[in-house]
Amino acid sequence: MTTGLVLGCLFGAAVCLLLFALVPPRPALSSVVGRWERQRARQTAATALTTDDDTWQGQVGRWLVSQLAQHGITLGKLRADLELTDYTLEGHLVRKCTYGLLGLLLPSVTALVMMSVGVTPSLVLPAVAGLALGALLFWIPDLSVVQAAEQRRHELRRALSCYLDLVAMSLAGGRGIPESLPTAARIGRGWAFELLQSTIDHARRVGDTPWAALADLGARTGMQELQDLGGALLLVADDGAKVRSSLTARASTQRRRQLAEAEGAAAKADQTIQIAQVVLAAGFFLFLGYPAVVAVMGV
């Protein structure tokens, strides 16, 4: 009896941990802002390895990153996605390992609970289920990071089109490129404009050009638009008229692309609604015709 209670408590704790892992609580605003500020302060991947997190998660994460680096695994796409989210590479790797270990052990704990009540499952089933569930939970953090990064990139593209228009208007007002880029970034609101402003301000402090900083930001975040913008500004930095025409054209291209994406999303949603209506109508006709079919078949 005692063994059953203990195993039942362990099973309940495992289920609670699984729910906690799949649906984490909303973090405090101060911690999210602190993580975002630390991520914006990172300049290269090397500085990401020298974080000041002294907790066990940070130590384990740094060890995992060092082991991957020794084996030549750079995780370039994952690093670009994490640059736009509220997670660090170390914390993300710890989450993946924790979720995978939890999924690996949960079927074994379930089998022990079943054995305590007299049910003897096959030993192969917990092993196979543990491997499958562990692999699934190990992959779930990557999926959440990819989705969050794509959403951030979409928001950054929208902010970038507005930013280019503001820079073009500032140039038309008589300002130069070095003054127009930070001025336009300070006008906008939101995390995207704050990211652009901090990137340009950091470039000014370290003696780098704003267009080189924007190109580096695009390389770190996987934003091809920022890399193209940095290259275009580098080529026409000395000609104000060419800069204005180039920025205006790029802003127009960004808006047309966003319009095309919005129209595609609307068409996809409309198609989904139509399919749902067809399925609902088929179910309704099946419900109406079922009594008649049964009566005919009974005769």
N, C-alpha and C positions, 0 to 999 in steps of 0.2 A: 504493500500500500504506500509506504513512504517513498519507495523507488518510483512508483507511478506519479506521485505528486511532484517529486523533484524533476522528473523528466517532463512532466506537463508544464512546470514553471519555466524550464529551459526552452521548451518549444514556444511558449508564449513570448518569452523574451526575444527569441530569434525572429518571430513574426513581427514584433514591435520594431526591432532593429531594421528588418527589411522594409517595413512601411516608412520608417524614418529615413532610410537611405533613398527610397524611391520618391518620397515626397518630403524633402527637407524643409524645415521651418524657414520663414522669411528672415533674412539676416537683418541686423540693426543697421540703420542708415549710417551711423558713424563708422562702422566697420567697412561698409561698402565704399564709402567715400575715401576711407583710408587706403583700402586696397587699390582703388582707382588712381589715387595720387601716387602710390608707389609704382604702379605699372606705367604711368605716364613719365615717371622719372627715370625709368630704365632706358638706356640708350642702345645697348646691344644685348645679344643673348648671353654674353659673358657676365654682364652685370646682374642678370637674372639669377645666376647661380650664387651670387654673393649676397643674398637677401639676409635681413637682420632678424628673421623669424627663428627663435631659439626653442620653439616647442618641438615635441617629438615628431609631429607631422612635418615640420620644416626640415628637421634633420633627416628623416626617412626620405622625404622628397628630394633633398639635395643628393643623398646617396644614390637614389634611383637615377637621377639625371646624370650624375657622374658615371655610373655604370653604363648607361646607354651611350654616353659620349665616348667612352673607351672602346665600345664595340662599333663605333661609326654610325650610330643611329641618331640623326639630328632632329627628326620630327618637325620638319620645316612647315608643313601645312598646319599642323596642330599648333605650333608656336604662333603662326599668323592669326589663327582663330582666337587663341587665348589673349593676344594683344588687344582685341576688341571686346573682351568679356571681363567679368569681375574675378576671374580665377588666375592663379599663377600656375606655371608648369609643374612645380613641385607639388602643390596642393591637388592638382588634377591627377597626377600619377598616383598619389596616395588614395584618392577617391576610387580610382579604377581598381587598385589592388584590394581595397577594403570591400568594394561591391563584389568583386570576383570571388574573394575568400568567403564572403557571406553566402553567395549563391552556391559555392562548392560544398559548404558544410550544412546548409539548410535541409537537403534531402536526407542526409545521414541522421540528423537530429530527429526528423520526422519518422524515419525507420525505427529509431530507438524508442520513440513514443509508442509506435504501433506494436513493437515487440513487448513493451511493458504491459499492454492490455491484452496480450495473448495472440495477436496477429503477427504471423511471421512472413514478411515479404521476401521476395527474392533479393539476394545480395547484389545482383547485377543491376537491378533497377535504381537503387540509390546512387550507385557509381555513375551510371549513364546520365541520370537526371542531374546529379551534381555537376558533371562536366558541362552539360547543356546550359543549365541555369547559371553556372559560373561564367561561361563564355558570354551569355546574354547580358548579365549584369556588368561584366567587364567592358562591354561595348556601349552600354547605355550612357555613361558620362560623355563619351565622344559624340554621340548623337545630340545630346543636349547642348554641348559646346558649339557644334556645327550650326545648329538651328539658331542659337543666340548670336553667333558671329554673322550669319547671313542677314539676320534682322538688323544688326548694327551696321553692316555694310550698306544695306538698303537705306537706312536713315542717313548715313554719311554721304551717300550719293545725292540724296535730296538736298542736304545742307550744302554740298559742294556746288551744286548748280546755283543756289542763291548766293553763295560766297563769290563765285566768279562774276556774277552780275554786279555785286557790290564793289568788287575790285575794279571792274571796268568803269563803273560810275565814278569811283574815286580817281582813277586815272584821267577821266574826262574832266574832272574838276581841277586838274593841274598838279596833282601829287605824282611822285615817282613810284617806281615799283617797291623800293624798300619801305616807303611810308604807307602805300596803299594796302599791302598784304596784311600787316598787323592791325591797321585801322578797320578794315572790313571784317576781320575776325572778331574784333571787340564789339561790333555792332550787333551781331547775331546772338541768340540765346540757345542754350541746350548743350548737351555734352559734346556734340560734334564740333560746334564752334569753339568750345573750350579746348578741345583737343587740337584744333588748328592753331588757336592762339598760343597755347603752351608750346607747341612745336616751333612756331616762328620765334617766340620769345627766347626759347632755349637756344635756337640757332644764333640769335643776336648775341646772347651772352657768351657763347663759345667761339664767336667769330666766324660762323659759317653763313652761307647765303640762304635766304628763305626758300628758294626753289630747290636747292640741294636737300634741305631739311624735309620739304614736302615729298620729294622723291624717295628719301630714306623712309619716311613714314609709310608711303605706299608699298615699299618693298617689305617692311616689317608686318604690315597688316594684310598684304595680299590685295591691295587696291590698285589695279592697273591704271585707273583714272588719275590718281595722284602721281604715279610715276610718269605718265604722259604729260601731266601738267608741269611737273618739275623739269622735264626735258624741253618742253616748249618754251618755258620761261627762260631757261638757260640759253636757248638759241636766239631769242628776240629781246633779251633783257635791256639792250641799249636803244631800242626803238620803241617809243611809247605808242605810236600809232599802230604798229604791228602787234604789240602786246594787247591793246584794246580789242582789235579785230579778232585776234586769236582767242581771247577769253570769251568774247561775245559768242563766237562760233561754238566753242566748247560748251558754254552754258546752254545754248540752243540745242546742241546734240544731246546733252544730258536730259533736258526736258522732253525731247522727242522719245528718248529711250524709256524714260519713266512713264510716259503716256502709253507707249507700246506695251510695257509690262503691265500697266493697270488694265488696259483693254484685254490683254491675254488672260489676266486673272479673272476679270469679269466674265469673259467667254467661258472659261473653265468652270466657274461657279454656276453659270447659267446651264451649262451642259450637265453638271451634277444634279441640279434641280430637276431638269427634264428627265433624267434617268430615274430619279426618285419618284417622280410622278408616274412614269410608266410602270415601275414595280408596284406602286400603290394601286394603280388601276388594274393590273393583272391580278393582284391579290383580291381586290374587290369583286372582280368577275368570277374568280375561282370560288369565292365565298358564296356568291349568288347561284352559281351553277352546280355546286357540290350536291345539294339535296336532289336536284333533278337527275343527276348522273347516278346517284345511289338508288333512286327509285327505279330508273330504267334497268340498271344492272340487277336489281332485286327481282324484277319481273322476269 
